[in-house]
Amino acid sequence: MKFSTLIGTLFLSAASAGTAFAAQQTVTLAVDNMTCSTCPYTVKKALNQVLGVENATVSYEEKSATVTFEDAEASVADLTAATTNAGYPSRLASEKTKQAQ
């Protein structure tokens, strides 16, 4: 009985340790080449196809995209690559990290 309790405890500890360092991150990207009011739809679609992206809001007026994602699954480089591949090069403008609980 004690052995199975020990194994169960170790399993739960190992399972939770992998997610202990994951964090939700929100970044704002400066997006180039948005020349009309329909461009943000293309940028948003490209960002939402990146694994780990939870939300993307794109502003034509501000020429920016605010993206919330899990940093264990995606990176800023993944996001900028997605917009660049869609024809809209982007770069990091600001970021905010929230530790997962």
VMD Tcl script that builds the backbone (N, CA, C; Angstrom):
set m [mol new atoms 303]
animate dup $m
set s [atomselect $m all]
$s set {name element resname resid chain x y z} {
  {N N MET 1 A 0.817 -1.185 0.000}
  {CA C MET 1 A 0.000 0.000 0.000}
  {C C MET 1 A 0.869 1.259 0.000}
  {N N LYS 2 A 1.912 1.258 0.833}
  {CA C LYS 2 A 2.777 2.429 0.896}
  {C C LYS 2 A 3.497 2.652 -0.430}
  {N N PHE 3 A 3.874 1.549 -1.084}
  {CA C PHE 3 A 4.579 1.663 -2.356}
  {C C PHE 3 A 3.692 2.324 -3.413}
  {N N SER 4 A 2.432 1.914 -3.490}
  {CA C SER 4 A 1.536 2.502 -4.490}
  {C C SER 4 A 1.244 3.971 -4.171}
  {N N THR 5 A 1.192 4.328 -2.906}
  {CA C THR 5 A 1.003 5.728 -2.527}
  {C C THR 5 A 2.218 6.549 -2.936}
  {N N LEU 6 A 3.403 5.986 -2.733}
  {CA C LEU 6 A 4.636 6.660 -3.117}
  {C C LEU 6 A 4.688 6.862 -4.630}
  {N N ILE 7 A 4.367 5.824 -5.377}
  {CA C ILE 7 A 4.374 5.913 -6.843}
  {C C ILE 7 A 3.373 6.965 -7.304}
  {N N GLY 8 A 2.176 6.976 -6.718}
  {CA C GLY 8 A 1.158 7.963 -7.082}
  {C C GLY 8 A 1.613 9.379 -6.797}
  {N N THR 9 A 2.252 9.579 -5.663}
  {CA C THR 9 A 2.754 10.902 -5.289}
  {C C THR 9 A 3.850 11.353 -6.246}
  {N N LEU 10 A 4.763 10.450 -6.577}
  {CA C LEU 10 A 5.832 10.790 -7.513}
  {C C LEU 10 A 5.284 11.125 -8.896}
  {N N PHE 11 A 4.287 10.366 -9.334}
  {CA C PHE 11 A 3.677 10.610 -10.639}
  {C C PHE 11 A 3.026 11.987 -10.681}
  {N N LEU 12 A 2.262 12.323 -9.653}
  {CA C LEU 12 A 1.604 13.631 -9.610}
  {C C LEU 12 A 2.614 14.763 -9.529}
  {N N SER 13 A 3.679 14.564 -8.787}
  {CA C SER 13 A 4.722 15.586 -8.689}
  {C C SER 13 A 5.392 15.811 -10.037}
  {N N ALA 14 A 5.695 14.736 -10.730}
  {CA C ALA 14 A 6.347 14.843 -12.034}
  {C C ALA 14 A 5.410 15.487 -13.054}
  {N N ALA 15 A 4.135 15.146 -13.008}
  {CA C ALA 15 A 3.177 15.703 -13.953}
  {C C ALA 15 A 2.992 17.196 -13.740}
  {N N SER 16 A 2.962 17.626 -12.508}
  {CA C SER 16 A 2.759 19.051 -12.249}
  {C C SER 16 A 4.039 19.856 -12.435}
  {N N ALA 17 A 5.184 19.225 -12.325}
  {CA C ALA 17 A 6.459 19.934 -12.479}
  {C C ALA 17 A 6.634 20.449 -13.905}
  {N N GLY 18 A 6.136 19.723 -14.881}
  {CA C GLY 18 A 6.277 20.139 -16.268}
  {C C GLY 18 A 5.516 21.410 -16.576}
  {N N THR 19 A 4.429 21.650 -15.891}
  {CA C THR 19 A 3.638 22.844 -16.161}
  {C C THR 19 A 3.934 23.983 -15.194}
  {N N ALA 20 A 4.771 23.737 -14.211}
  {CA C ALA 20 A 5.040 24.760 -13.203}
  {C C ALA 20 A 5.718 25.990 -13.795}
  {N N PHE 21 A 6.481 25.809 -14.861}
  {CA C PHE 21 A 7.211 26.921 -15.430}
  {C C PHE 21 A 6.546 27.496 -16.676}
  {N N ALA 22 A 5.420 26.937 -17.069}
  {CA C ALA 22 A 4.693 27.487 -18.211}
  {C C ALA 22 A 4.036 28.786 -17.780}
  {N N ALA 23 A 4.000 29.713 -18.704}
  {CA C ALA 23 A 3.392 31.002 -18.381}
  {C C ALA 23 A 2.567 31.483 -19.559}
  {N N GLN 24 A 1.518 32.178 -19.226}
  {CA C GLN 24 A 0.734 32.838 -20.257}
  {C C GLN 24 A 1.413 34.172 -20.527}
  {N N GLN 25 A 1.630 34.458 -21.762}
  {CA C GLN 25 A 2.336 35.677 -22.131}
  {C C GLN 25 A 1.475 36.483 -23.092}
  {N N THR 26 A 1.467 37.786 -22.925}
  {CA C THR 26 A 0.779 38.680 -23.847}
  {C C THR 26 A 1.805 39.631 -24.432}
  {N N VAL 27 A 1.839 39.684 -25.747}
  {CA C VAL 27 A 2.778 40.569 -26.435}
  {C C VAL 27 A 2.021 41.458 -27.410}
  {N N THR 28 A 2.604 42.588 -27.671}
  {CA C THR 28 A 2.094 43.453 -28.727}
  {C C THR 28 A 3.142 43.490 -29.823}
  {N N LEU 29 A 2.691 43.200 -31.031}
  {CA C LEU 29 A 3.570 43.218 -32.188}
  {C C LEU 29 A 3.270 44.447 -33.033}
  {N N ALA 30 A 4.288 45.099 -33.520}
  {CA C ALA 30 A 4.129 46.149 -34.523}
  {C C ALA 30 A 4.087 45.431 -35.871}
  {N N VAL 31 A 3.025 45.656 -36.636}
  {CA C VAL 31 A 2.808 44.908 -37.875}
  {C C VAL 31 A 2.913 45.850 -39.074}
  {N N ASP 32 A 3.772 45.487 -40.017}
  {CA C ASP 32 A 3.962 46.283 -41.231}
  {C C ASP 32 A 3.071 45.768 -42.363}
  {N N ASN 33 A 2.928 46.590 -43.392}
  {CA C ASN 33 A 2.240 46.255 -44.640}
  {C C ASN 33 A 0.719 46.162 -44.534}
  {N N MET 34 A 0.125 46.569 -43.430}
  {CA C MET 34 A -1.338 46.585 -43.374}
  {C C MET 34 A -1.794 47.875 -44.052}
  {N N THR 35 A -2.350 47.733 -45.247}
  {CA C THR 35 A -2.704 48.905 -46.049}
  {C C THR 35 A -4.198 49.128 -46.195}
  {N N CYS 36 A -5.002 48.188 -45.728}
  {CA C CYS 36 A -6.453 48.363 -45.829}
  {C C CYS 36 A -7.133 47.739 -44.623}
  {N N SER 37 A -8.418 47.998 -44.477}
  {CA C SER 37 A -9.135 47.548 -43.283}
  {C C SER 37 A -9.377 46.039 -43.248}
  {N N THR 38 A -9.117 45.322 -44.338}
  {CA C THR 38 A -9.279 43.865 -44.315}
  {C C THR 38 A -7.982 43.129 -43.959}
  {N N CYS 39 A -6.868 43.827 -43.990}
  {CA C CYS 39 A -5.575 43.198 -43.648}
  {C C CYS 39 A -5.565 42.574 -42.253}
  {N N PRO 40 A -6.153 43.204 -41.237}
  {CA C PRO 40 A -6.130 42.598 -39.907}
  {C C PRO 40 A -6.750 41.202 -39.844}
  {N N TYR 41 A -7.713 40.920 -40.697}
  {CA C TYR 41 A -8.314 39.582 -40.698}
  {C C TYR 41 A -7.290 38.530 -41.102}
  {N N THR 42 A -6.466 38.857 -42.086}
  {CA C THR 42 A -5.430 37.929 -42.529}
  {C C THR 42 A -4.381 37.731 -41.444}
  {N N VAL 43 A -3.976 38.824 -40.796}
  {CA C VAL 43 A -2.980 38.743 -39.722}
  {C C VAL 43 A -3.532 37.917 -38.562}
  {N N LYS 44 A -4.773 38.175 -38.176}
  {CA C LYS 44 A -5.390 37.436 -37.064}
  {C C LYS 44 A -5.485 35.948 -37.382}
  {N N LYS 45 A -5.881 35.623 -38.595}
  {CA C LYS 45 A -5.981 34.218 -38.996}
  {C C LYS 45 A -4.618 33.532 -38.907}
  {N N ALA 46 A -3.573 34.208 -39.359}
  {CA C ALA 46 A -2.218 33.636 -39.307}
  {C C ALA 46 A -1.784 33.405 -37.865}
  {N N LEU 47 A -2.055 34.371 -36.999}
  {CA C LEU 47 A -1.670 34.233 -35.593}
  {C C LEU 47 A -2.441 33.131 -34.900}
  {N N ASN 48 A -3.731 33.030 -35.171}
  {CA C ASN 48 A -4.553 32.005 -34.521}
  {C C ASN 48 A -4.192 30.593 -34.956}
  {N N GLN 49 A -3.461 30.456 -36.051}
  {CA C GLN 49 A -3.026 29.130 -36.499}
  {C C GLN 49 A -1.766 28.653 -35.787}
  {N N VAL 50 A -1.133 29.515 -35.011}
  {CA C VAL 50 A 0.067 29.140 -34.256}
  {C C VAL 50 A -0.368 28.370 -33.011}
  {N N LEU 51 A 0.187 27.181 -32.820}
  {CA C LEU 51 A -0.114 26.360 -31.656}
  {C C LEU 51 A 0.218 27.127 -30.382}
  {N N GLY 52 A -0.741 27.194 -29.455}
  {CA C GLY 52 A -0.520 27.875 -28.189}
  {C C GLY 52 A -1.135 29.261 -28.111}
  {N N VAL 53 A -1.538 29.813 -29.250}
  {CA C VAL 53 A -2.173 31.136 -29.236}
  {C C VAL 53 A -3.585 31.001 -28.697}
  {N N GLU 54 A -3.888 31.796 -27.686}
  {CA C GLU 54 A -5.214 31.775 -27.075}
  {C C GLU 54 A -6.103 32.896 -27.596}
  {N N ASN 55 A -5.496 34.039 -27.909}
  {CA C ASN 55 A -6.279 35.172 -28.384}
  {C C ASN 55 A -5.379 36.097 -29.187}
  {N N ALA 56 A -5.927 36.636 -30.265}
  {CA C ALA 56 A -5.204 37.620 -31.071}
  {C C ALA 56 A -6.170 38.738 -31.436}
  {N N THR 57 A -5.755 39.958 -31.174}
  {CA C THR 57 A -6.530 41.135 -31.540}
  {C C THR 57 A -5.636 42.008 -32.406}
  {N N VAL 58 A -6.124 42.353 -33.586}
  {CA C VAL 58 A -5.306 43.101 -34.536}
  {C C VAL 58 A -5.978 44.445 -34.829}
  {N N SER 59 A -5.186 45.501 -34.800}
  {CA C SER 59 A -5.699 46.848 -35.046}
  {C C SER 59 A -5.078 47.435 -36.307}
  {N N TYR 60 A -5.923 47.749 -37.273}
  {CA C TYR 60 A -5.445 48.410 -38.492}
  {C C TYR 60 A -4.977 49.826 -38.170}
  {N N GLU 61 A -5.738 50.520 -37.343}
  {CA C GLU 61 A -5.416 51.906 -37.008}
  {C C GLU 61 A -4.058 52.031 -36.315}
  {N N GLU 62 A -3.777 51.110 -35.413}
  {CA C GLU 62 A -2.514 51.153 -34.668}
  {C C GLU 62 A -1.407 50.341 -35.322}
  {N N LYS 63 A -1.746 49.622 -36.388}
  {CA C LYS 63 A -0.776 48.753 -37.072}
  {C C LYS 63 A -0.106 47.814 -36.082}
  {N N SER 64 A -0.950 47.170 -35.249}
  {CA C SER 64 A -0.411 46.299 -34.200}
  {C C SER 64 A -1.296 45.074 -33.998}
  {N N ALA 65 A -0.732 44.104 -33.317}
  {CA C ALA 65 A -1.453 42.891 -32.925}
  {C C ALA 65 A -1.095 42.588 -31.481}
  {N N THR 66 A -2.110 42.342 -30.673}
  {CA C THR 66 A -1.890 41.926 -29.291}
  {C C THR 66 A -2.258 40.457 -29.210}
  {N N VAL 67 A -1.301 39.651 -28.755}
  {CA C VAL 67 A -1.458 38.196 -28.781}
  {C C VAL 67 A -1.205 37.614 -27.397}
  {N N THR 68 A -2.125 36.770 -26.938}
  {CA C THR 68 A -1.950 36.032 -25.689}
  {C C THR 68 A -1.711 34.572 -26.060}
  {N N PHE 69 A -0.649 33.994 -25.481}
  {CA C PHE 69 A -0.277 32.625 -25.826}
  {C C PHE 69 A 0.427 31.956 -24.658}
  {N N GLU 70 A 0.507 30.642 -24.722}
  {CA C GLU 70 A 1.247 29.849 -23.740}
  {C C GLU 70 A 2.692 29.748 -24.213}
  {N N ASP 71 A 3.616 30.260 -23.400}
  {CA C ASP 71 A 5.002 30.292 -23.854}
  {C C ASP 71 A 5.681 28.924 -23.884}
  {N N ALA 72 A 5.028 27.913 -23.331}
  {CA C ALA 72 A 5.566 26.555 -23.434}
  {C C ALA 72 A 5.275 25.959 -24.817}
  {N N GLU 73 A 4.309 26.551 -25.530}
  {CA C GLU 73 A 3.911 26.029 -26.835}
  {C C GLU 73 A 4.303 26.931 -27.994}
  {N N ALA 74 A 4.494 28.203 -27.746}
  {CA C ALA 74 A 4.802 29.151 -28.817}
  {C C ALA 74 A 5.807 30.173 -28.312}
  {N N SER 75 A 6.409 30.861 -29.248}
  {CA C SER 75 A 7.366 31.913 -28.911}
  {C C SER 75 A 7.053 33.151 -29.746}
  {N N VAL 76 A 7.663 34.249 -29.390}
  {CA C VAL 76 A 7.499 35.472 -30.170}
  {C C VAL 76 A 7.994 35.236 -31.598}
  {N N ALA 77 A 9.051 34.468 -31.736}
  {CA C ALA 77 A 9.580 34.149 -33.072}
  {C C ALA 77 A 8.542 33.398 -33.909}
  {N N ASP 78 A 7.769 32.500 -33.273}
  {CA C ASP 78 A 6.706 31.791 -33.987}
  {C C ASP 78 A 5.638 32.768 -34.473}
  {N N LEU 79 A 5.306 33.736 -33.628}
  {CA C LEU 79 A 4.278 34.714 -33.975}
  {C C LEU 79 A 4.738 35.615 -35.121}
  {N N THR 80 A 5.958 36.125 -35.009}
  {CA C THR 80 A 6.452 37.013 -36.067}
  {C C THR 80 A 6.652 36.252 -37.374}
  {N N ALA 81 A 7.027 34.988 -37.284}
  {CA C ALA 81 A 7.164 34.170 -38.497}
  {C C ALA 81 A 5.796 33.976 -39.159}
  {N N ALA 82 A 4.766 33.767 -38.356}
  {CA C ALA 82 A 3.419 33.563 -38.902}
  {C C ALA 82 A 2.933 34.801 -39.645}
  {N N THR 83 A 3.126 35.980 -39.064}
  {CA C THR 83 A 2.670 37.193 -39.748}
  {C C THR 83 A 3.524 37.478 -40.979}
  {N N THR 84 A 4.822 37.257 -40.862}
  {CA C THR 84 A 5.718 37.489 -42.000}
  {C C THR 84 A 5.371 36.565 -43.158}
  {N N ASN 85 A 5.103 35.294 -42.854}
  {CA C ASN 85 A 4.730 34.342 -43.903}
  {C C ASN 85 A 3.409 34.692 -44.557}
  {N N ALA 86 A 2.557 35.438 -43.858}
  {CA C ALA 86 A 1.277 35.877 -44.416}
  {C C ALA 86 A 1.435 37.197 -45.183}
  {N N GLY 87 A 2.656 37.754 -45.205}
  {CA C GLY 87 A 2.904 38.981 -45.943}
  {C C GLY 87 A 2.923 40.242 -45.097}
  {N N TYR 88 A 2.927 40.059 -43.775}
  {CA C TYR 88 A 2.894 41.198 -42.854}
  {C C TYR 88 A 4.020 41.067 -41.829}
  {N N PRO 89 A 5.216 41.518 -42.175}
  {CA C PRO 89 A 6.326 41.424 -41.220}
  {C C PRO 89 A 5.979 42.128 -39.909}
  {N N SER 90 A 6.415 41.546 -38.802}
  {CA C SER 90 A 6.129 42.149 -37.494}
  {C C SER 90 A 7.343 42.039 -36.597}
  {N N ARG 91 A 7.306 42.817 -35.536}
  {CA C ARG 91 A 8.378 42.798 -34.541}
  {C C ARG 91 A 7.767 43.076 -33.181}
  {N N LEU 92 A 8.451 42.670 -32.146}
  {CA C LEU 92 A 7.971 42.845 -30.784}
  {C C LEU 92 A 7.934 44.321 -30.415}
  {N N ALA 93 A 6.780 44.766 -29.906}
  {CA C ALA 93 A 6.652 46.144 -29.431}
  {C C ALA 93 A 6.643 46.173 -27.903}
  {N N SER 94 A 5.944 45.204 -27.261}
  {CA C SER 94 A 5.934 45.104 -25.798}
  {C C SER 94 A 5.461 43.716 -25.392}
  {N N GLU 95 A 5.754 43.343 -24.135}
  {CA C GLU 95 A 5.351 42.030 -23.640}
  {C C GLU 95 A 5.014 42.070 -22.158}
  {N N LYS 96 A 4.170 41.088 -21.756}
  {CA C LYS 96 A 3.759 40.938 -20.364}
  {C C LYS 96 A 3.609 39.440 -20.104}
  {N N THR 97 A 4.211 38.946 -19.016}
  {CA C THR 97 A 4.150 37.524 -18.684}
  {C C THR 97 A 3.355 37.328 -17.406}
  {N N LYS 98 A 2.499 36.310 -17.418}
  {CA C LYS 98 A 1.742 35.945 -16.225}
  {C C LYS 98 A 2.028 34.478 -15.941}
  {N N GLN 99 A 2.589 34.180 -14.771}
  {CA C GLN 99 A 2.948 32.814 -14.408}
  {C C GLN 99 A 1.704 31.956 -14.283}
  {N N ALA 100 A 1.721 30.770 -14.862}
  {CA C ALA 100 A 0.612 29.826 -14.755}
  {C C ALA 100 A 0.511 29.312 -13.336}
  {N N GLN 101 A -0.703 29.018 -12.903}
  {CA C GLN 101 A -0.897 28.518 -11.538}
  {C C GLN 101 A -1.474 27.137 -11.541}
}
mol reanalyze $m
mol bondsrecalc $m
mol representation Tube
mol addrep $m
